[in-house]
């Protein structure tokens, strides 16, 4: 169950302090910034997968996808 993925030159992870948030690092994990602040719509992230064209996020409210490195999320129907 990956909580962190490597996307291009970034690491993207589920925040260890708040699973509704995603963080990214451009310096191999030395520092982290918020990429997605979380939403009650998506719930808490449980898993991340990089498919090449999009990021898939398994959450407590279903399967979501992002085509912009995790900045916005849409429900996969």
C-alpha positions in Angstrom: 0.0 0.0 0.0 2.2 2.9 -1.3 1.7 6.1 0.6 4.4 7.8 -1.5 5.0 7.8 -5.3 7.7 9.2 -7.5 6.2 11.5 -10.3 8.7 13.1 -12.6 11.1 14.9 -10.4 8.8 15.0 -7.3 8.0 12.7 -4.5 4.3 12.8 -3.6 3.0 11.3 -0.4 0.0 11.0 1.8 0.6 13.3 4.8 1.6 11.3 7.8 -0.2 13.8 10.1 -3.5 14.1 8.1 -4.4 11.4 5.5 -6.8 13.9 3.8 -3.7 15.9 2.6 -1.0 15.2 0.0 2.5 16.6 0.2 5.3 16.9 -2.3 9.0 17.2 -2.2 11.4 18.3 -4.9 14.6 17.6 -2.9 14.4 13.9 -2.3 12.2 14.2 0.8 14.3 16.7 2.8 11.5 19.2 2.9 7.7 18.8 2.2 5.0 21.2 1.0 1.3 20.8 0.8 0.0 19.8 -2.7 -3.6 19.1 -1.8 -5.2 20.4 1.4 -7.8 17.8 1.6 -11.6 17.7 1.2 -14.5 16.0 2.8 -15.5 14.9 -0.7 -12.5 12.6 -1.2 -12.1 11.5 2.5 -8.8 10.1 3.6 -6.2 8.8 1.2 -5.2 5.2 1.7 -3.1 4.4 -1.4 -1.5 6.2 -4.4 -0.6 4.8 -7.8 1.1 6.5 -10.7 -0.3 5.2 -14.0 1.9 7.5 -16.1 -1.0 9.6 -17.4 -2.7 10.2 -14.0 -2.4 9.5 -10.3 -5.0 7.2 -8.8 -5.9 7.6 -5.2 -7.8 5.1 -3.2 -9.7 6.9 -0.4 -12.2 6.2 2.3 -14.8 7.4 -0.2 -13.8 5.5 -3.3 -11.4 5.7 -6.2 -10.3 9.2 -7.4 -7.9 10.3 -10.2 -5.8 13.4 -10.8 -4.3 14.5 -14.1 -2.3 17.4 -12.5 0.1 15.8 -10.1 -2.5 15.7 -7.3 -3.6 19.3 -7.3 -7.3 18.4 -8.0 -9.2 15.1 -7.8 -12.2 13.7 -9.6 -14.2 10.5 -8.7 -13.7 7.6 -11.0 -17.1 6.2 -11.9 
